[in-house]
Amino acid sequence: MTSGKRAGARQKQGFQPKLLLLALGITGCVVAWGYLVYAAIDFGSAARHDGETAAWFYLGVAGVGAVACLFLGFMLVARLSRAIGLTASPEPKPKRDPSVPKGGKRAAR
């Protein structure tokens, strides 16, 4: 056994399905984002060169979908980093002391 400041009980290292689901979700979002960016580029070139008005609509839909996939992917990365232990959740704000007047020094005058 070791002793010292950092000698404590270690977490079990085992299979965690939550981490697998987060990793699969991130992978799916990145693949969908790549496909939607490729589709948006294709629709944009079709709209500019061929003059198709429907291509502009599809370009907009693909662009919004790509933004949504990238945002969701970043949110899943944040959850994965918290689940692994790379980041910690923010500490909650302390409750207000009811004996202290509300509003600070100016309101206490």
C-alpha positions in Angstrom: 0.0 0.0 0.0 1.1 3.5 -0.7 0.8 6.5 1.6 0.9 10.2 1.1 -1.3 13.0 0.0 -2.7 11.4 -3.1 -2.9 7.8 -1.9 -6.6 7.0 -2.0 -9.1 4.6 -3.3 -8.9 4.3 -7.1 -11.9 4.1 -9.3 -12.7 0.9 -11.0 -11.4 0.7 -14.5 -14.1 -1.3 -16.4 -16.5 -1.1 -19.3 -18.9 1.8 -19.0 -21.7 1.8 -21.6 -22.3 5.5 -21.0 -18.9 6.3 -22.4 -19.4 4.1 -25.4 -22.7 5.8 -26.2 -21.2 9.2 -25.9 -18.3 8.2 -28.2 -20.7 6.7 -30.7 -22.8 9.9 -30.6 -19.8 12.1 -31.1 -18.7 9.9 -34.1 -22.2 10.1 -35.6 -22.3 13.8 -35.2 -18.9 14.3 -36.9 -19.8 12.0 -39.8 -23.2 13.7 -40.3 -21.6 17.2 -40.0 -19.0 16.2 -42.7 -21.7 14.8 -45.0 -23.9 17.9 -44.6 -21.0 20.3 -45.3 -20.2 18.3 -48.4 -23.9 18.4 -49.5 -24.0 22.2 -48.8 -21.0 22.7 -51.0 -22.6 20.6 -53.7 -25.9 22.4 -53.5 -24.2 25.8 -53.5 -22.3 25.0 -56.7 -25.5 23.7 -58.3 -27.4 26.8 -57.3 -24.7 29.1 -58.7 -24.0 27.4 -61.9 -27.3 25.8 -62.9 -29.6 28.5 -61.5 -31.8 26.0 -59.6 -33.9 27.8 -57.0 -34.6 24.6 -55.0 -30.8 24.2 -54.6 -30.7 27.4 -52.5 -33.3 26.0 -50.2 -31.4 22.7 -49.8 -28.2 24.7 -49.3 -29.8 26.5 -46.4 -31.2 23.3 -44.8 -27.8 21.5 -45.2 -26.0 24.5 -43.6 -28.4 24.7 -40.6 -28.2 20.9 -40.2 -24.4 21.1 -40.3 -24.3 23.8 -37.6 -26.7 21.7 -35.4 -24.6 18.6 -35.8 -21.4 20.4 -34.9 -23.1 22.0 -31.9 -24.5 18.7 -30.7 -21.0 17.1 -31.2 -19.4 19.8 -29.0 -22.0 19.3 -26.3 -21.3 15.5 -26.3 -17.6 16.1 -26.1 -18.2 18.3 -23.1 -20.2 15.5 -21.5 -17.6 12.9 -22.3 -14.8 15.0 -20.8 -16.9 15.4 -17.6 -17.7 11.7 -17.5 -14.0 10.8 -17.9 -13.0 13.3 -15.3 -11.0 15.8 -17.4 -13.3 18.6 -16.3 -15.4 19.2 -13.3 -18.9 20.7 -12.9 -19.0 24.3 -11.8 -19.6 24.9 -8.1 -23.1 26.1 -7.3 -23.6 29.7 -6.2 -23.8 30.2 -2.5 -27.2 30.9 -1.1 -27.9 34.5 0.0 -27.8 35.1 3.8 -31.3 36.2 4.7 -30.0 38.4 7.5 -28.1 40.6 5.0 -30.2 43.3 3.5 -31.0 42.8 -0.2 -29.3 45.3 -2.6 -25.9 45.9 -1.0 -24.5 49.1 0.5 -26.6 51.5 -1.5 -29.9 49.9 -0.6 -29.0 49.8 3.1 -28.8 53.7 3.3 
